[in-house]
Amino acid sequence: MDYKRVIEDFNNGTIDPAKFLVVMDNDGGYWLCVNDSIDDEDKREELAEVMKKKYGSPGGYNDIVDVLNGSGVNAEWC
């Protein structure tokens, strides 16, 4: 994952934290569309796939979540 770009885009508003969550897991993380205005699960998965292609797959360890949160990224540990 391009963490620098993800942090910049969360902070400059390109990525809306009300719409996307970065889920970290040591076996491989994923993007999650949390946009409440989209009821269609297939559409949510499609949007998460777009984020994965644009920014890469999140992966790492629990401590990276604190760094991401401190940098303004909506992230959690799975």
C-alpha positions in Angstrom: 0.0 0.0 0.0 1.1 3.5 -0.7 0.7 4.7 2.9 2.0 8.2 2.1 -0.6 8.7 -0.6 -3.3 7.2 1.6 -2.5 9.6 4.5 -2.3 12.6 2.1 -5.6 11.7 0.5 -7.4 11.2 3.8 -6.1 14.5 5.0 -6.8 16.5 1.9 -10.4 15.1 1.6 -9.8 13.0 -1.5 -10.8 10.0 0.6 -13.8 10.6 2.8 -13.4 8.7 6.2 -17.2 8.5 6.4 -17.1 6.4 3.2 -14.0 4.3 3.5 -12.2 2.4 6.3 -8.8 0.7 6.0 -8.9 -2.6 7.8 -5.4 -3.9 8.9 -4.7 -7.5 9.4 -1.3 -9.3 9.6 -2.6 -11.8 7.0 -3.6 -9.0 4.6 -5.9 -6.2 5.1 -8.6 -4.7 3.0 -10.6 -1.6 2.1 -14.1 -1.4 3.4 -16.8 0.9 2.0 -18.7 2.2 5.0 -20.8 4.7 3.1 -24.3 4.5 4.6 -26.0 5.9 1.5 -25.1 2.8 -0.5 -27.4 -0.1 0.4 -26.1 -2.4 -2.4 -23.4 -4.7 -1.1 -22.1 -5.4 -4.6 -21.6 -1.7 -5.1 -19.8 -1.4 -1.8 -17.5 -4.3 -2.8 -16.9 -2.7 -6.2 -15.9 0.6 -4.5 -13.6 -1.2 -2.1 -11.9 -2.9 -5.1 -11.4 0.5 -6.8 -9.6 1.7 -3.7 -7.4 -1.4 -3.6 -6.4 -0.9 -7.2 -5.7 2.8 -6.7 -3.8 2.6 -3.3 -2.9 -1.1 -2.9 -3.9 -3.7 -0.3 -3.3 -2.8 3.4 -1.2 -5.2 5.3 0.9 -4.9 8.4 0.8 -5.2 12.1 -1.4 -3.8 14.8 0.9 -0.9 15.6 0.5 0.6 12.1 -3.2 1.3 12.9 -2.1 3.8 15.6 0.2 5.5 13.2 -2.5 5.7 10.5 -5.1 7.0 13.0 -2.6 9.6 14.2 -2.1 10.6 10.6 -5.8 11.2 10.0 -6.6 7.8 8.3 -9.8 5.9 9.2 -8.2 2.6 10.1 -8.8 -0.3 12.5 -7.3 -3.7 13.3 -9.2 -6.8 12.3 
